[in-house]
């Protein structure tokens, strides 16, 4: 299981647990609605942070791939130039 799957499952479980706890707590309706709104906002913030982390990770991976491809392309060109040069000397 991936780290992101575990984290998402954890956040989902925490949200369900928080909502269940709020709904079964003996409070007035207005207080319960405030607690639900706060829990929803907290969950949204957690998801937003996780998405930002994922975006940063994907961007970093893409940059790493681009750099690797540029290095490989340069090495391939150098190899071709060297082999073309050797062919002309024969």
BELTA-V136697 format. One line per field, one symbol per residue. psi: psi as a letter, one per 30 degrees, with the letter a starting at -180 (. if undefined). A space follows every 10 residues. Layout:
psi: ???
This chain:
psi: kleeeeeeee eeeeeeeeee eeefkillee eeeeeeeeee eeeeeeeeee eeeeeeeeee eeeeeeeeee eeeeeeeeee eeeeeeeff.
